[in-house]
Amino acid sequence: MRNQRHRTPAALCGACVLAFVLLISGCGARQDVDLARRVLVLLTEGRYSARHLIDWEKFEALQQAVGQRYLGIAAERDRLNFQRSFIDTFHSGFKTQGGDIKNLVNWRAVETRKEPLRMTRVRADIKGTDAYFLFDIEHGKGGRKLVRMQAMQVIRAEPRT
């Protein structure tokens, strides 16, 4: 009877640790999905606070190597102006194209990588189309940051006749 008492708390503790690990791993992906959505909302609203959620040195947006251009800027003031210009341009382009954040649905983590840095790929479908956005959220020294944003289109093969 005495051995059973000692095993029971250990078993409970082990179960608690396992449950905690499972909970945390699921929450990490959920936080990345929330971050991707938040960055896109801030960009579409033209909010400069989005700049703190982007890793500008690595950033790729819509097949443009934004980070490479950013790295070519030496002065900190010019880098800040570059960030603001990007946000202003994204905001006005989204507005001009008639974009609506409500058309992005089914936000979800579709891939997680742990090496060399932890990264989560988030997907958001564009309602009523075969198009979607992909966002890569990387976990670096500065925390979670957006490093890539891509617009994708599913191309369906023509049926053979």
N, CA and C atoms as an extended XYZ file, in Angstrom:
483
Properties=species:S:1:pos:R:3:atomname:S:1:resname:S:1:resid:I:1 pbc="F F F"
N         0.808       -1.185        0.000 N   MET     1
C         0.000        0.000        0.000 CA  MET     1
C         0.863        1.267        0.000 C   MET     1
N         1.965        1.219        0.722 N   ARG     2
C         2.828        2.379        0.809 CA  ARG     2
C         3.418        2.729       -0.559 C   ARG     2
N         3.858        1.756       -1.356 N   ASN     3
C         4.404        2.003       -2.680 CA  ASN     3
C         3.380        2.644       -3.609 C   ASN     3
N         2.124        2.270       -3.474 N   GLN     4
C         1.087        2.851       -4.327 CA  GLN     4
C         0.947        4.345       -4.057 C   GLN     4
N         1.027        4.753       -2.824 N   ARG     5
C         0.909        6.173       -2.500 CA  ARG     5
C         2.042        6.976       -3.122 C   ARG     5
N         3.231        6.412       -3.133 N   HIS     6
C         4.368        7.125       -3.697 CA  HIS     6
C         4.300        7.172       -5.218 C   HIS     6
N         3.737        6.173       -5.838 N   ARG     7
C         3.619        6.171       -7.297 CA  ARG     7
C         2.515        7.094       -7.764 C   ARG     7
N         1.454        7.208       -7.040 N   THR     8
C         0.316        8.005       -7.475 CA  THR     8
C         0.688        9.475       -7.685 C   THR     8
N         1.346       10.156       -6.738 N   PRO     9
C         1.726       11.541       -6.998 CA  PRO     9
C         2.703       11.665       -8.161 C   PRO     9
N         3.611       10.722       -8.303 N   ALA    10
C         4.565       10.766       -9.422 CA  ALA    10
C         3.831       10.599      -10.744 C   ALA    10
N         2.871        9.683      -10.781 N   ALA    11
C         2.096        9.475      -12.007 CA  ALA    11
C         1.282       10.720      -12.334 C   ALA    11
N         0.685       11.311      -11.307 N   LEU    12
C        -0.082       12.539      -11.528 CA  LEU    12
C         0.819       13.665      -12.009 C   LEU    12
N         1.968       13.781      -11.418 N   CYS    13
C         2.917       14.815      -11.811 CA  CYS    13
C         3.352       14.614      -13.268 C   CYS    13
N         3.651       13.371      -13.628 N   GLY    14
C         4.029       13.062      -15.004 CA  GLY    14
C         2.917       13.399      -15.983 C   GLY    14
N         1.688       13.067      -15.610 N   ALA    15
C         0.540       13.378      -16.467 CA  ALA    15
C         0.360       14.884      -16.603 C   ALA    15
N         0.566       15.608      -15.513 N   CYS    16
C         0.449       17.067      -15.549 CA  CYS    16
C         1.506       17.683      -16.464 C   CYS    16
N         2.732       17.181      -16.364 N   VAL    17
C         3.812       17.690      -17.205 CA  VAL    17
C         3.490       17.429      -18.679 C   VAL    17
N         3.029       16.227      -18.984 N   LEU    18
C         2.669       15.894      -20.366 CA  LEU    18
C         1.550       16.802      -20.869 C   LEU    18
N         0.531       16.999      -20.073 N   ALA    19
C        -0.584       17.868      -20.462 CA  ALA    19
C        -0.102       19.300      -20.684 C   ALA    19
N         0.800       19.759      -19.821 N   PHE    20
C         1.339       21.104      -19.950 CA  PHE    20
C         2.130       21.261      -21.254 C   PHE    20
N         2.965       20.288      -21.568 N   VAL    21
C         3.755       20.333      -22.803 CA  VAL    21
C         2.834       20.349      -24.023 C   VAL    21
N         1.824       19.516      -24.023 N   LEU    22
C         0.874       19.488      -25.138 CA  LEU    22
C         0.136       20.817      -25.257 C   LEU    22
N        -0.250       21.387      -24.139 N   LEU    23
C        -0.950       22.660      -24.145 CA  LEU    23
C        -0.065       23.768      -24.681 C   LEU    23
N         1.172       23.807      -24.209 N   ILE    24
C         2.100       24.845      -24.638 CA  ILE    24
C         2.406       24.726      -26.125 C   ILE    24
N         2.619       23.520      -26.620 N   SER    25
C         2.957       23.364      -28.039 CA  SER    25
C         1.804       23.812      -28.921 C   SER    25
N         0.591       23.558      -28.522 N   GLY    26
C        -0.563       24.014      -29.284 CA  GLY    26
C        -0.739       25.509      -29.198 C   GLY    26
N        -0.448       26.085      -28.046 N   CYS    27
C        -0.587       27.520      -27.855 CA  CYS    27
C         0.422       28.289      -28.695 C   CYS    27
N         1.626       27.744      -28.862 N   GLY    28
C         2.640       28.423      -29.656 CA  GLY    28
C         2.175       28.651      -31.073 C   GLY    28
N         1.609       27.645      -31.697 N   ALA    29
C         1.099       27.783      -33.065 CA  ALA    29
C        -0.054       28.775      -33.088 C   ALA    29
N        -0.912       28.725      -32.102 N   ARG    30
C        -2.056       29.648      -32.037 CA  ARG    30
C        -1.559       31.086      -31.910 C   ARG    30
N        -0.512       31.299      -31.093 N   GLN    31
C         0.045       32.641      -30.948 CA  GLN    31
C         0.636       33.134      -32.270 C   GLN    31
N         1.236       32.229      -33.031 N   ASP    32
C         1.799       32.606      -34.330 CA  ASP    32
C         0.694       32.981      -35.313 C   ASP    32
N        -0.402       32.251      -35.285 N   VAL    33
C        -1.553       32.587      -36.138 CA  VAL    33
C        -2.078       33.974      -35.761 C   VAL    33
N        -2.208       34.213      -34.470 N   ASP    34
C        -2.690       35.516      -33.996 CA  ASP    34
C        -1.735       36.640      -34.385 C   ASP    34
N        -0.427       36.368      -34.312 N   LEU    35
C         0.556       37.382      -34.684 CA  LEU    35
C         0.462       37.703      -36.172 C   LEU    35
N         0.367       36.686      -37.015 N   ALA    36
C         0.252       36.908      -38.460 CA  ALA    36
C        -0.974       37.768      -38.765 C   ALA    36
N        -2.092       37.434      -38.142 N   ARG    37
C        -3.326       38.197      -38.362 CA  ARG    37
C        -3.149       39.643      -37.880 C   ARG    37
N        -2.538       39.802      -36.706 N   ARG    38
C        -2.358       41.145      -36.153 CA  ARG    38
C        -1.471       42.004      -37.042 C   ARG    38
N        -0.370       41.431      -37.551 N   VAL    39
C         0.524       42.198      -38.426 CA  VAL    39
C        -0.225       42.613      -39.686 C   VAL    39
N        -0.965       41.699      -40.288 N   LEU    40
C        -1.685       42.049      -41.510 CA  LEU    40
C        -2.731       43.128      -41.247 C   LEU    40
N        -3.456       43.022      -40.158 N   VAL    41
C        -4.448       44.047      -39.814 CA  VAL    41
C        -3.761       45.406      -39.651 C   VAL    41
N        -2.652       45.438      -38.918 N   LEU    42
C        -1.940       46.694      -38.708 CA  LEU    42
C        -1.436       47.281      -40.024 C   LEU    42
N        -0.905       46.424      -40.904 N   LEU    43
C        -0.428       46.900      -42.204 CA  LEU    43
C        -1.569       47.465      -43.047 C   LEU    43
N        -2.682       46.755      -43.070 N   THR    44
C        -3.809       47.217      -43.894 CA  THR    44
C        -4.417       48.504      -43.345 C   THR    44
N        -4.258       48.742      -42.048 N   GLU    45
C        -4.752       49.976      -41.442 CA  GLU    45
C        -3.708       51.099      -41.490 C   GLU    45
N        -2.513       50.787      -41.989 N   GLY    46
C        -1.449       51.782      -42.067 CA  GLY    46
C        -0.879       52.155      -40.715 C   GLY    46
N        -0.907       51.238      -39.766 N   ARG    47
C        -0.429       51.495      -38.405 CA  ARG    47
C         1.071       51.235      -38.315 C   ARG    47
N         1.820       52.243      -37.891 N   TYR    48
C         3.269       52.126      -37.791 CA  TYR    48
C         3.707       51.146      -36.717 C   TYR    48
N         2.841       50.803      -35.801 N   SER    49
C         3.205       49.837      -34.760 CA  SER    49
C         3.499       48.456      -35.347 C   SER    49
N         3.087       48.211      -36.585 N   ALA    50
C         3.382       46.936      -37.256 CA  ALA    50
C         4.883       46.734      -37.416 C   ALA    50
N         5.622       47.829      -37.479 N   ARG    51
C         7.069       47.711      -37.750 CA  ARG    51
C         7.822       46.950      -36.672 C   ARG    51
N         7.302       46.929      -35.459 N   HIS    52
C         7.966       46.215      -34.368 CA  HIS    52
C         7.729       44.710      -34.433 C   HIS    52
N         6.822       44.283      -35.280 N   LEU    53
C         6.464       42.865      -35.392 CA  LEU    53
C         7.062       42.206      -36.633 C   LEU    53
N         7.890       42.957      -37.344 N   ILE    54
C         8.505       42.479      -38.585 CA  ILE    54
C        10.009       42.433      -38.407 C   ILE    54
N        10.650       41.356      -38.876 N   ASP    55
C        12.108       41.274      -38.896 CA  ASP    55
C        12.552       41.877      -40.230 C   ASP    55
N        12.813       43.159      -40.212 N   TRP    56
C        13.066       43.905      -41.444 CA  TRP    56
C        14.293       43.407      -42.199 C   TRP    56
N        15.288       42.911      -41.507 N   GLU    57
C        16.507       42.466      -42.175 CA  GLU    57
C        16.292       41.206      -43.000 C   GLU    57
N        15.292       40.404      -42.649 N   LYS    58
C        15.001       39.160      -43.374 CA  LYS    58
C        13.722       39.236      -44.201 C   LYS    58
N        12.980       40.290      -44.063 N   PHE    59
C        11.609       40.368      -44.564 CA  PHE    59
C        11.495       40.216      -46.083 C   PHE    59
N        10.594       39.317      -46.481 N   GLU    60
C        10.197       39.153      -47.879 CA  GLU    60
C         8.694       39.368      -47.934 C   GLU    60
N         8.267       40.260      -48.815 N   ALA    61
C         6.836       40.556      -48.917 CA  ALA    61
C         6.410       40.488      -50.371 C   ALA    61
N         5.468       39.608      -50.636 N   LEU    62
C         4.869       39.485      -51.967 CA  LEU    62
C         5.941       39.375      -53.048 C   LEU    62
N         6.858       38.452      -52.839 N   GLN    63
C         7.957       38.121      -53.751 CA  GLN    63
C         8.974       39.259      -53.915 C   GLN    63
N         9.033       40.172      -52.974 N   GLN    64
C        10.017       41.251      -52.987 CA  GLN    64
C        10.971       41.070      -51.809 C   GLN    64
N        12.254       41.170      -52.072 N   ALA    65
C        13.271       41.018      -51.025 CA  ALA    65
C        13.423       42.353      -50.287 C   ALA    65
N        12.453       42.666      -49.464 N   VAL    66
C        12.432       43.921      -48.715 CA  VAL    66
C        13.656       44.011      -47.808 C   VAL    66
N        14.012       42.911      -47.180 N   GLY    67
C        15.143       42.885      -46.261 CA  GLY    67
C        16.454       43.272      -46.912 C   GLY    67
N        16.667       42.849      -48.149 N   GLN    68
C        17.919       43.196      -48.845 CA  GLN    68
C        18.016       44.703      -49.054 C   GLN    68
N        16.900       45.318      -49.439 N   ARG    69
C        16.914       46.777      -49.606 CA  ARG    69
C        17.119       47.465      -48.260 C   ARG    69
N        16.494       46.924      -47.229 N   TYR    70
C        16.603       47.491      -45.890 CA  TYR    70
C        18.053       47.436      -45.397 C   TYR    70
N        18.719       46.317      -45.638 N   LEU    71
C        20.115       46.170      -45.206 CA  LEU    71
C        21.044       47.152      -45.916 C   LEU    71
N        20.650       47.617      -47.097 N   GLY    72
C        21.457       48.579      -47.838 CA  GLY    72
C        21.349       49.997      -47.302 C   GLY    72
N        20.502       50.214      -46.330 N   ILE    73
C        20.313       51.546      -45.744 CA  ILE    73
C        21.144       51.631      -44.468 C   ILE    73
N        22.032       52.605      -44.413 N   ALA    74
C        22.954       52.689      -43.279 CA  ALA    74
C        22.384       53.468      -42.092 C   ALA    74
N        21.805       54.615      -42.353 N   ALA    75
C        21.364       55.494      -41.266 CA  ALA    75
C        20.061       54.991      -40.639 C   ALA    75
N        20.023       55.015      -39.320 N   GLU    76
C        18.839       54.535      -38.590 CA  GLU    76
C        17.592       55.342      -38.942 C   GLU    76
N        17.750       56.626      -39.109 N   ARG    77
C        16.604       57.475      -39.480 CA  ARG    77
C        16.052       57.081      -40.847 C   ARG    77
N        16.945       56.775      -41.783 N   ASP    78
C        16.519       56.350      -43.117 CA  ASP    78
C        15.838       54.985      -43.057 C   ASP    78
N        16.290       54.114      -42.164 N   ARG    79
C        15.642       52.807      -41.996 CA  ARG    79
C        14.226       52.976      -41.472 C   ARG    79
N        14.055       53.883      -40.526 N   LEU    80
C        12.729       54.163      -39.992 CA  LEU    80
C        11.814       54.707      -41.094 C   LEU    80
N        12.352       55.613      -41.899 N   ASN    81
C        11.568       56.154      -43.020 CA  ASN    81
C        11.208       55.061      -44.023 C   ASN    81
N        12.123       54.130      -44.258 N   PHE    82
C        11.848       53.002      -45.153 CA  PHE    82
C        10.691       52.163      -44.611 C   PHE    82
N        10.721       51.868      -43.309 N   GLN    83
C         9.648       51.083      -42.692 CA  GLN    83
C         8.313       51.799      -42.839 C   GLN    83
N         8.299       53.085      -42.540 N   ARG    84
C         7.059       53.866      -42.647 CA  ARG    84
C         6.557       53.913      -44.089 C   ARG    84
N         7.470       54.069      -45.022 N   SER    85
C         7.097       54.106      -46.434 CA  SER    85
C         6.487       52.772      -46.873 C   SER    85
N         7.086       51.675      -46.419 N   PHE    86
C         6.539       50.355      -46.754 CA  PHE    86
C         5.118       50.220      -46.218 C   PHE    86
N         4.919       50.599      -44.963 N   ILE    87
C         3.591       50.482      -44.342 CA  ILE    87
C         2.583       51.373      -45.064 C   ILE    87
N         2.979       52.605      -45.389 N   ASP    88
C         2.077       53.511      -46.118 CA  ASP    88
C         1.708       52.946      -47.478 C   ASP    88
N         2.687       52.411      -48.190 N   THR    89
C         2.458       51.848      -49.520 CA  THR    89
C         1.571       50.618      -49.447 C   THR    89
N         1.819       49.756      -48.468 N   PHE    90
C         0.992       48.556      -48.308 CA  PHE    90
C        -0.448       48.955      -48.014 C   PHE    90
N        -0.617       49.882      -47.099 N   HIS    91
C        -1.951       50.355      -46.719 CA  HIS    91
C        -2.708       50.924      -47.922 C   HIS    91
N        -2.065       51.832      -48.652 N   SER    92
C        -2.758       52.459      -49.782 CA  SER    92
C        -3.023       51.454      -50.904 C   SER    92
N        -2.089       50.530      -51.140 N   GLY    93
C        -2.304       49.511      -52.162 CA  GLY    93
C        -3.449       48.579      -51.809 C   GLY    93
N        -3.531       48.191      -50.553 N   PHE    94
C        -4.599       47.308      -50.094 CA  PHE    94
C        -5.949       48.004      -50.257 C   PHE    94
N        -5.977       49.272      -49.883 N   LYS    95
C        -7.206       50.063      -49.975 CA  LYS    95
C        -7.615       50.272      -51.436 C   LYS    95
N        -6.652       50.628      -52.291 N   THR    96
C        -6.915       50.875      -53.709 CA  THR    96
C        -7.442       49.626      -54.411 C   THR    96
N        -6.916       48.464      -54.026 N   GLN    97
C        -7.343       47.202      -54.636 CA  GLN    97
C        -8.673       46.716      -54.083 C   GLN    97
N        -9.252       47.443      -53.141 N   GLY    98
C       -10.533       47.047      -52.564 CA  GLY    98
C       -10.413       45.888      -51.591 C   GLY    98
N        -9.230       45.717      -51.009 N   GLY    99
C        -9.019       44.628      -50.067 CA  GLY    99
C        -9.862       44.785      -48.814 C   GLY    99
N       -10.265       43.660      -48.266 N   ASP   100
C       -11.038       43.651      -47.022 CA  ASP   100
C       -10.506       42.512      -46.154 C   ASP   100
N       -10.008       42.864      -45.001 N   ILE   101
C        -9.414       41.876      -44.096 CA  ILE   101
C       -10.420       40.790      -43.730 C   ILE   101
N       -11.700       41.100      -43.780 N   LYS   102
C       -12.738       40.117      -43.445 CA  LYS   102
C       -12.817       38.998      -44.472 C   LYS   102
N       -12.212       39.205      -45.648 N   ASN   103
C       -12.205       38.160      -46.673 CA  ASN   103
C       -11.135       37.106      -46.430 C   ASN   103
N       -10.289       37.325      -45.442 N   LEU   104
C        -9.298       36.304      -45.082 CA  LEU   104
C        -9.902       35.419      -44.009 C   LEU   104
N       -10.034       34.145      -44.340 N   VAL   105
C       -10.712       33.193      -43.467 CA  VAL   105
C        -9.852       31.955      -43.255 C   VAL   105
N       -10.276       31.135      -42.323 N   ASN   106
C        -9.636       29.851      -42.063 CA  ASN   106
C        -8.143       30.004      -41.742 C   ASN   106
N        -7.830       30.931      -40.848 N   TRP   107
C        -6.451       31.148      -40.409 CA  TRP   107
C        -5.982       29.913      -39.654 C   TRP   107
N        -4.790       29.408      -40.012 N   ARG   108
C        -4.289       28.209      -39.352 CA  ARG   108
C        -2.786       28.061      -39.568 C   ARG   108
N        -2.148       27.357      -38.626 N   ALA   109
C        -0.744       26.989      -38.777 CA  ALA   109
C        -0.694       25.751      -39.653 C   ALA   109
N         0.126       25.786      -40.696 N   VAL   110
C         0.197       24.651      -41.615 CA  VAL   110
C         1.534       23.937      -41.572 C   VAL   110
N         2.522       24.553      -40.933 N   GLU   111
C         3.848       23.924      -40.866 CA  GLU   111
C         4.621       24.535      -39.702 C   GLU   111
N         5.388       23.706      -39.024 N   THR   112
C         6.265       24.183      -37.960 CA  THR   112
C         7.635       23.566      -38.161 C   THR   112
N         8.654       24.382      -38.012 N   ARG   113
C        10.041       23.937      -38.152 CA  ARG   113
C        10.782       24.352      -36.888 C   ARG   113
N        11.713       23.537      -36.466 N   LYS   114
C        12.473       23.865      -35.251 CA  LYS   114
C        13.917       24.237      -35.536 C   LYS   114
N        14.449       23.874      -36.671 N   GLU   115
C        15.850       24.150      -36.984 CA  GLU   115
C        15.948       24.895      -38.301 C   GLU   115
N        16.862       25.809      -38.507 N   PRO   116
C        17.833       26.312      -37.562 CA  PRO   116
C        17.194       27.243      -36.518 C   PRO   116
N        16.120       27.932      -36.862 N   LEU   117
C        15.345       28.707      -35.896 CA  LEU   117
C        13.908       28.207      -35.950 C   LEU   117
N        13.225       28.328      -34.844 N   ARG   118
C        11.828       27.898      -34.830 CA  ARG   118
C        11.011       28.824      -35.720 C   ARG   118
N        10.189       28.227      -36.580 N   MET   119
C         9.384       28.985      -37.523 CA  MET   119
C         8.037       28.298      -37.672 C   MET   119
N         6.982       29.097      -37.783 N   THR   120
C         5.650       28.577      -38.063 CA  THR   120
C         5.138       29.240      -39.322 C   THR   120
N         4.618       28.437      -40.228 N   ARG   121
C         3.981       28.963      -41.444 CA  ARG   121
C         2.480       29.004      -41.196 C   ARG   121
N         1.900       30.164      -41.419 N   VAL   122
C         0.478       30.398      -41.204 CA  VAL   122
C        -0.178       30.635      -42.559 C   VAL   122
N        -1.369       30.074      -42.718 N   ARG   123
C        -2.116       30.248      -43.970 CA  ARG   123
C        -3.466       30.877      -43.667 C   ARG   123
N        -3.865       31.804      -44.538 N   ALA   124
C        -5.197       32.404      -44.469 CA  ALA   124
C        -5.776       32.370      -45.882 C   ALA   124
N        -6.928       31.751      -46.028 N   ASP   125
C        -7.577       31.655      -47.333 CA  ASP   125
C        -8.318       32.952      -47.646 C   ASP   125
N        -8.387       33.271      -48.934 N   ILE   126
C        -9.165       34.426      -49.371 CA  ILE   126
C       -10.525       33.905      -49.807 C   ILE   126
N       -11.536       34.298      -49.062 N   LYS   127
C       -12.894       33.795      -49.240 CA  LYS   127
C       -13.360       33.931      -50.694 C   LYS   127
N       -13.939       32.836      -51.206 N   GLY   128
C       -14.531       32.851      -52.540 CA  GLY   128
C       -13.543       32.729      -53.682 C   GLY   128
N       -12.281       32.440      -53.365 N   THR   129
C       -11.259       32.316      -54.424 CA  THR   129
C       -10.400       31.085      -54.151 C   THR   129
N        -9.500       30.815      -55.074 N   ASP   130
C        -8.497       29.769      -54.876 CA  ASP   130
C        -7.177       30.374      -54.396 C   ASP   130
N        -7.220       31.606      -53.934 N   ALA   131
C        -6.015       32.303      -53.492 CA  ALA   131
C        -5.913       32.267      -51.966 C   ALA   131
N        -4.686       32.443      -51.479 N   TYR   132
C        -4.452       32.469      -50.033 CA  TYR   132
C        -3.156       33.208      -49.743 C   TYR   132
N        -2.995       33.603      -48.498 N   PHE   133
C        -1.762       34.218      -48.019 CA  PHE   133
C        -1.008       33.221      -47.161 C   PHE   133
N         0.322       33.266      -47.237 N   LEU   134
C         1.194       32.523      -46.335 CA  LEU   134
C         2.038       33.530      -45.563 C   LEU   134
N         2.179       33.293      -44.277 N   PHE   135
C         2.984       34.132      -43.393 CA  PHE   135
C         3.957       33.225      -42.664 C   PHE   135
N         5.231       33.597      -42.640 N   ASP   136
C         6.226       32.853      -41.865 CA  ASP   136
C         6.575       33.670      -40.630 C   ASP   136
N         6.355       33.064      -39.477 N   ILE   137
C         6.667       33.685      -38.197 CA  ILE   137
C         7.881       32.967      -37.627 C   ILE   137
N         8.943       33.723      -37.397 N   GLU   138
C        10.174       33.133      -36.886 CA  GLU   138
C        10.365       33.547      -35.429 C   GLU   138
N        10.881       32.607      -34.641 N   HIS   139
C        11.141       32.840      -33.217 CA  HIS   139
C        12.638       33.050      -33.056 C   HIS   139
N        13.055       34.288      -32.979 N   GLY   140
C        14.473       34.591      -32.823 CA  GLY   140
C        14.759       35.232      -31.483 C   GLY   140
N        15.912       35.853      -31.393 N   LYS   141
C        16.318       36.502      -30.139 CA  LYS   141
C        15.376       37.637      -29.767 C   LYS   141
N        14.818       38.290      -30.765 N   GLY   142
C        13.910       39.409      -30.509 CA  GLY   142
C        12.466       38.984      -30.338 C   GLY   142
N        12.229       37.693      -30.195 N   GLY   143
C        10.861       37.191      -30.046 CA  GLY   143
C        10.282       36.756      -31.385 C   GLY   143
N         8.977       36.663      -31.455 N   ARG   144
C         8.281       36.244      -32.676 CA  ARG   144
C         8.172       37.433      -33.625 C   ARG   144
N         8.570       37.199      -34.876 N   LYS   145
C         8.511       38.266      -35.886 CA  LYS   145
C         8.089       37.681      -37.222 C   LYS   145
N         7.411       38.491      -38.007 N   LEU   146
C         7.058       38.117      -39.367 CA  LEU   146
C         8.298       38.253      -40.241 C   LEU   146
N         8.637       37.194      -40.994 N   VAL   147
C         9.795       37.260      -41.889 CA  VAL   147
C         9.400       37.103      -43.356 C   VAL   147
N         8.210       36.557      -43.618 N   ARG   148
C         7.787       36.382      -45.007 CA  ARG   148
C         6.267       36.446      -45.100 C   ARG   148
N         5.815       37.109      -46.165 N   MET   149
C         4.392       37.179      -46.463 CA  MET   149
C         4.246       36.974      -47.974 C   MET   149
N         3.456       35.965      -48.350 N   GLN   150
C         3.299       35.638      -49.762 CA  GLN   150
C         1.819       35.517      -50.110 C   GLN   150
N         1.477       35.973      -51.286 N   ALA   151
C         0.143       35.735      -51.825 CA  ALA   151
C         0.276       34.583      -52.814 C   ALA   151
N        -0.596       33.599      -52.694 N   MET   152
C        -0.513       32.402      -53.527 CA  MET   152
C        -1.834       32.189      -54.261 C   MET   152
N        -1.755       31.547      -55.404 N   GLN   153
C        -2.941       31.211      -56.188 CA  GLN   153
C        -2.863       29.723      -56.563 C   GLN   153
N        -3.920       29.006      -56.291 N   VAL   154
C        -3.986       27.594      -56.685 CA  VAL   154
C        -4.317       27.558      -58.172 C   VAL   154
N        -3.482       26.868      -58.919 N   ILE   155
C        -3.728       26.720      -60.365 CA  ILE   155
C        -4.198       25.301      -60.609 C   ILE   155
N        -5.376       25.195      -61.107 N   ARG   156
C        -5.970       23.881      -61.346 CA  ARG   156
C        -5.666       23.460      -62.778 C   ARG   156
N        -5.296       22.210      -62.920 N   ALA   157
C        -5.014       21.668      -64.245 CA  ALA   157
C        -6.315       21.527      -65.036 C   ALA   157
N        -6.241       21.827      -66.297 N   GLU   158
C        -7.407       21.648      -67.174 CA  GLU   158
C        -7.685       20.163      -67.315 C   GLU   158
N        -8.931       19.766      -67.229 N   PRO   159
C        -9.233       18.327      -67.427 CA  PRO   159
C        -8.929       17.914      -68.868 C   PRO   159
N        -8.331       16.757      -69.005 N   ARG   160
C        -8.002       16.241      -70.352 CA  ARG   160
C        -9.241       15.665      -70.999 C   ARG   160
N        -9.410       15.962      -72.250 N   THR   161
C       -10.576       15.418      -72.967 CA  THR   161
C       -10.168       14.473      -74.051 C   THR   161
